[in-house]
Amino acid sequence: MRRVALVVAAVLVAMSAVPTSAGASAGAGACTPVDWGSGTKTVFNGSGGFVTDVRSGRHECFDRLVIDTSLVEGGYYVAYTDEVRFVGSGEPVPLRGGAKLFVSTYSPSYDENFDPTYQPANPAEVVDVTGYETFRQVAWAGSWEGTTDLGLGVRARLPFRVFTLPNHVVVDVAHRW
């Protein structure tokens, strides 16, 4: 009897890992971000380390920007703004999209000898977001005094969240409200 119960439990666990057609067709309701919002998000864990890469990904309910750092716990400041500006010159960063997110990490893209740890091949298109539902452009805004700044052009002012994982700062922007 105990063996039957263990087999039933194993089957139930295995079935819970398989997406069902009902879950797959849940639609927009399944993608509604409950607690993201569009207000400024910031965490300061101190500064240090350095940026090593910037990449992006598409998900069912959101588009994702990932900034890789050498810090286990990186800090960030992310906010919607009228203009993202280049550090140093203060000139506007041209961005496509109906809204602009200023994304700053408290890690520079250079090391203690001021040697670059990350340089985008194309500062106007840091990562290719062609075909993304929400992202329109990721542009370099510079690295100065312990920070690295990016401009994220998005389709509209949509809810977003920011969090850290070991050696990563992650920005997710929802596809819809």
C-alpha atoms as a printed R data frame, in Angstrom:
    type eleno elety resid chain resno      x      y       z
1   ATOM     1    CA   MET     A     1  0.000  0.000   0.000
2   ATOM     2    CA   ARG     A     2  2.844  2.386   0.842
3   ATOM     3    CA   ARG     A     3  4.461  1.642  -2.538
4   ATOM     4    CA   VAL     A     4  1.222  2.548  -4.349
5   ATOM     5    CA   ALA     A     5  1.049  5.826  -2.450
6   ATOM     6    CA   LEU     A     6  4.654  6.648  -3.434
7   ATOM     7    CA   VAL     A     7  3.952  5.873  -7.100
8   ATOM     8    CA   VAL     A     8  0.810  8.043  -7.065
9   ATOM     9    CA   ALA     A     9  2.769 10.873  -5.419
10  ATOM    10    CA   ALA     A    10  5.533 10.587  -8.047
11  ATOM    11    CA   VAL     A    11  2.998 10.679 -10.881
12  ATOM    12    CA   LEU     A    12  1.305 13.771  -9.402
13  ATOM    13    CA   VAL     A    13  4.658 15.560  -9.066
14  ATOM    14    CA   ALA     A    14  5.587 14.675 -12.652
15  ATOM    15    CA   MET     A    15  2.210 15.860 -13.959
16  ATOM    16    CA   SER     A    16  2.532 19.204 -12.183
17  ATOM    17    CA   ALA     A    17  5.726 19.912 -14.150
18  ATOM    18    CA   VAL     A    18  4.017 19.424 -17.534
19  ATOM    19    CA   PRO     A    19  2.168 22.451 -18.920
20  ATOM    20    CA   THR     A    20 -1.470 21.769 -19.639
21  ATOM    21    CA   SER     A    21 -3.462 23.156 -22.518
22  ATOM    22    CA   ALA     A    22 -5.526 25.144 -20.024
23  ATOM    23    CA   GLY     A    23 -2.360 26.751 -18.601
24  ATOM    24    CA   ALA     A    24 -0.954 27.409 -22.069
25  ATOM    25    CA   SER     A    25 -4.132 29.160 -23.206
26  ATOM    26    CA   ALA     A    26 -4.664 31.151 -20.040
27  ATOM    27    CA   GLY     A    27 -3.967 34.289 -22.093
28  ATOM    28    CA   ALA     A    28 -3.366 37.802 -20.831
29  ATOM    29    CA   GLY     A    29 -4.738 37.067 -17.368
30  ATOM    30    CA   ALA     A    30 -1.842 34.727 -16.702
31  ATOM    31    CA   CYS     A    31  0.599 37.500 -17.657
32  ATOM    32    CA   THR     A    32 -0.834 40.285 -15.530
33  ATOM    33    CA   PRO     A    33  2.003 41.608 -13.336
34  ATOM    34    CA   VAL     A    34  0.500 41.923  -9.884
35  ATOM    35    CA   ASP     A    35  3.059 44.039  -8.087
36  ATOM    36    CA   TRP     A    36  5.488 45.471 -10.623
37  ATOM    37    CA   GLY     A    37  4.295 49.029 -11.240
38  ATOM    38    CA   SER     A    38  6.047 51.746 -13.231
39  ATOM    39    CA   GLY     A    39  7.671 53.693 -10.403
40  ATOM    40    CA   THR     A    40 11.394 54.090  -9.757
41  ATOM    41    CA   LYS     A    41 13.205 51.023  -8.433
42  ATOM    42    CA   THR     A    42 16.519 51.311  -6.664
43  ATOM    43    CA   VAL     A    43 18.778 49.259  -4.420
44  ATOM    44    CA   PHE     A    44 22.167 50.409  -3.201
45  ATOM    45    CA   ASN     A    45 24.364 47.601  -1.915
46  ATOM    46    CA   GLY     A    46 27.481 49.684  -2.215
47  ATOM    47    CA   SER     A    47 29.422 50.071  -5.403
48  ATOM    48    CA   GLY     A    48 32.262 48.104  -6.853
49  ATOM    49    CA   GLY     A    49 32.940 45.262  -9.178
50  ATOM    50    CA   PHE     A    50 32.415 45.914 -12.863
51  ATOM    51    CA   VAL     A    51 30.080 45.189 -15.763
52  ATOM    52    CA   THR     A    52 31.116 42.229 -17.917
53  ATOM    53    CA   ASP     A    53 28.224 41.853 -20.396
54  ATOM    54    CA   VAL     A    54 24.745 43.044 -21.366
55  ATOM    55    CA   ARG     A    55 22.188 40.697 -22.925
56  ATOM    56    CA   SER     A    56 18.467 40.306 -23.383
57  ATOM    57    CA   GLY     A    57 15.742 37.717 -23.762
58  ATOM    58    CA   ARG     A    58 12.101 37.334 -24.712
59  ATOM    59    CA   HIS     A    59  9.588 35.639 -22.442
60  ATOM    60    CA   GLU     A    60  5.877 34.927 -22.735
61  ATOM    61    CA   CYS     A    61  4.838 37.842 -20.510
62  ATOM    62    CA   PHE     A    62  7.825 40.209 -20.535
63  ATOM    63    CA   ASP     A    63 11.085 41.204 -22.207
64  ATOM    64    CA   ARG     A    64 14.242 40.892 -20.113
65  ATOM    65    CA   LEU     A    65 17.495 42.872 -19.942
66  ATOM    66    CA   VAL     A    66 20.380 41.291 -18.011
67  ATOM    67    CA   ILE     A    67 23.502 43.168 -16.966
68  ATOM    68    CA   ASP     A    68 26.264 40.787 -15.920
69  ATOM    69    CA   THR     A    69 28.589 42.082 -13.209
70  ATOM    70    CA   SER     A    70 31.490 40.818 -11.156
71  ATOM    71    CA   LEU     A    71 29.554 41.663  -7.982
72  ATOM    72    CA   VAL     A    72 27.584 38.948  -6.251
73  ATOM    73    CA   GLU     A    73 24.989 41.532  -5.167
74  ATOM    74    CA   GLY     A    74 24.865 44.499  -7.520
75  ATOM    75    CA   GLY     A    75 22.950 47.696  -6.978
76  ATOM    76    CA   TYR     A    76 20.785 49.584  -9.448
77  ATOM    77    CA   TYR     A    77 18.606 52.575 -10.198
78  ATOM    78    CA   VAL     A    78 15.910 52.176 -12.881
79  ATOM    79    CA   ALA     A    79 13.270 54.783 -13.716
80  ATOM    80    CA   TYR     A    80 11.121 56.079 -16.544
81  ATOM    81    CA   THR     A    81 12.365 59.442 -17.747
82  ATOM    82    CA   ASP     A    82 11.643 62.016 -20.444
83  ATOM    83    CA   GLU     A    83 15.252 61.752 -21.690
84  ATOM    84    CA   VAL     A    84 18.131 59.397 -21.050
85  ATOM    85    CA   ARG     A    85 21.345 61.408 -21.207
86  ATOM    86    CA   PHE     A    86 24.948 60.473 -21.933
87  ATOM    87    CA   VAL     A    87 27.138 60.714 -18.846
88  ATOM    88    CA   GLY     A    88 29.695 63.455 -19.216
89  ATOM    89    CA   SER     A    89 28.166 65.416 -22.108
90  ATOM    90    CA   GLY     A    90 24.548 65.448 -20.929
91  ATOM    91    CA   GLU     A    91 23.401 65.066 -24.524
92  ATOM    92    CA   PRO     A    92 20.206 63.025 -25.062
93  ATOM    93    CA   VAL     A    93 20.589 59.355 -25.979
94  ATOM    94    CA   PRO     A    94 18.409 58.746 -29.060
95  ATOM    95    CA   LEU     A    95 15.940 55.941 -28.253
96  ATOM    96    CA   ARG     A    96 13.113 54.359 -30.200
97  ATOM    97    CA   GLY     A    97  9.814 53.665 -28.462
98  ATOM    98    CA   GLY     A    98  6.991 55.430 -26.718
99  ATOM    99    CA   ALA     A    99  8.747 55.452 -23.324
100 ATOM   100    CA   LYS     A   100 12.320 55.550 -22.028
101 ATOM   101    CA   LEU     A   101 13.827 53.731 -19.078
102 ATOM   102    CA   PHE     A   102 17.079 54.936 -17.540
103 ATOM   103    CA   VAL     A   103 18.970 51.863 -16.291
104 ATOM   104    CA   SER     A   104 21.998 52.386 -14.066
105 ATOM   105    CA   THR     A   105 24.084 49.815 -12.210
106 ATOM   106    CA   TYR     A   106 26.431 50.755  -9.402
107 ATOM   107    CA   SER     A   107 29.300 49.036 -11.217
108 ATOM   108    CA   PRO     A   108 31.487 50.644 -13.873
109 ATOM   109    CA   SER     A   109 32.423 48.963 -17.138
110 ATOM   110    CA   TYR     A   110 36.122 49.355 -16.389
111 ATOM   111    CA   ASP     A   111 38.471 47.862 -13.818
112 ATOM   112    CA   GLU     A   112 40.667 49.466 -11.146
113 ATOM   113    CA   ASN     A   113 43.252 50.348 -13.861
114 ATOM   114    CA   PHE     A   114 40.512 51.960 -15.980
115 ATOM   115    CA   ASP     A   115 40.817 49.199 -18.567
116 ATOM   116    CA   PRO     A   116 37.435 48.365 -20.150
117 ATOM   117    CA   THR     A   117 35.649 45.277 -18.832
118 ATOM   118    CA   TYR     A   118 32.762 45.708 -21.254
119 ATOM   119    CA   GLN     A   119 32.409 47.747 -24.431
120 ATOM   120    CA   PRO     A   120 29.405 47.323 -26.717
121 ATOM   121    CA   ALA     A   121 30.274 46.687 -30.352
122 ATOM   122    CA   ASN     A   122 27.551 49.166 -31.305
123 ATOM   123    CA   PRO     A   123 26.660 51.678 -28.561
124 ATOM   124    CA   ALA     A   124 23.381 52.604 -30.287
125 ATOM   125    CA   GLU     A   125 22.298 48.935 -30.348
126 ATOM   126    CA   VAL     A   126 23.917 47.317 -27.306
127 ATOM   127    CA   VAL     A   127 21.823 44.189 -27.852
128 ATOM   128    CA   ASP     A   128 19.593 43.273 -30.772
129 ATOM   129    CA   VAL     A   129 15.955 43.476 -29.671
130 ATOM   130    CA   THR     A   130 14.438 43.159 -33.137
131 ATOM   131    CA   GLY     A   131 11.078 41.403 -32.899
132 ATOM   132    CA   TYR     A   132 10.656 41.880 -29.149
133 ATOM   133    CA   GLU     A   133  7.136 42.678 -28.013
134 ATOM   134    CA   THR     A   134  8.075 45.479 -25.596
135 ATOM   135    CA   PHE     A   135 11.738 46.447 -26.100
136 ATOM   136    CA   ARG     A   136 12.534 48.779 -28.980
137 ATOM   137    CA   GLN     A   137 16.203 49.621 -28.320
138 ATOM   138    CA   VAL     A   138 18.998 49.228 -25.783
139 ATOM   139    CA   ALA     A   139 21.570 52.042 -26.055
140 ATOM   140    CA   TRP     A   140 24.779 52.842 -24.216
141 ATOM   141    CA   ALA     A   141 24.739 56.013 -22.110
142 ATOM   142    CA   GLY     A   142 28.240 55.606 -20.644
143 ATOM   143    CA   SER     A   143 30.191 54.562 -17.615
144 ATOM   144    CA   TRP     A   144 31.491 57.117 -15.157
145 ATOM   145    CA   GLU     A   145 32.332 57.385 -11.463
146 ATOM   146    CA   GLY     A   146 31.400 53.836 -10.554
147 ATOM   147    CA   THR     A   147 28.213 53.455 -12.600
148 ATOM   148    CA   THR     A   148 27.236 52.073 -15.988
149 ATOM   149    CA   ASP     A   149 24.214 53.661 -17.653
150 ATOM   150    CA   LEU     A   150 21.938 52.373 -20.403
151 ATOM   151    CA   GLY     A   151 18.872 53.711 -22.163
152 ATOM   152    CA   LEU     A   152 16.065 51.230 -22.716
153 ATOM   153    CA   GLY     A   153 13.483 52.286 -25.290
154 ATOM   154    CA   VAL     A   154 10.177 50.485 -24.772
155 ATOM   155    CA   ARG     A   155  6.869 50.386 -26.645
156 ATOM   156    CA   ALA     A   156  4.970 52.265 -23.902
157 ATOM   157    CA   ARG     A   157  5.205 53.076 -20.208
158 ATOM   158    CA   LEU     A   158  4.600 49.558 -18.915
159 ATOM   159    CA   PRO     A   159  5.101 47.913 -15.524
160 ATOM   160    CA   PHE     A   160  8.578 46.644 -14.777
161 ATOM   161    CA   ARG     A   161 10.530 44.924 -12.047
162 ATOM   162    CA   VAL     A   162 14.224 44.883 -11.200
163 ATOM   163    CA   PHE     A   163 16.050 42.314  -9.125
164 ATOM   164    CA   THR     A   164 19.487 40.862  -8.625
165 ATOM   165    CA   LEU     A   165 20.787 37.354  -8.931
166 ATOM   166    CA   PRO     A   166 24.386 36.443  -8.165
167 ATOM   167    CA   ASN     A   167 26.447 38.505 -10.644
168 ATOM   168    CA   HIS     A   168 23.387 39.851 -12.514
169 ATOM   169    CA   VAL     A   169 21.051 42.833 -12.462
170 ATOM   170    CA   VAL     A   170 17.794 41.877 -14.190
171 ATOM   171    CA   VAL     A   171 15.197 44.275 -15.651
172 ATOM   172    CA   ASP     A   172 11.887 42.773 -16.817
173 ATOM   173    CA   VAL     A   173  9.338 44.952 -18.639
174 ATOM   174    CA   ALA     A   174  5.829 43.507 -19.005
175 ATOM   175    CA   HIS     A   175  4.149 43.209 -22.377
176 ATOM   176    CA   ARG     A   176  0.951 44.778 -21.037
177 ATOM   177    CA   TRP     A   177 -0.662 46.205 -17.894
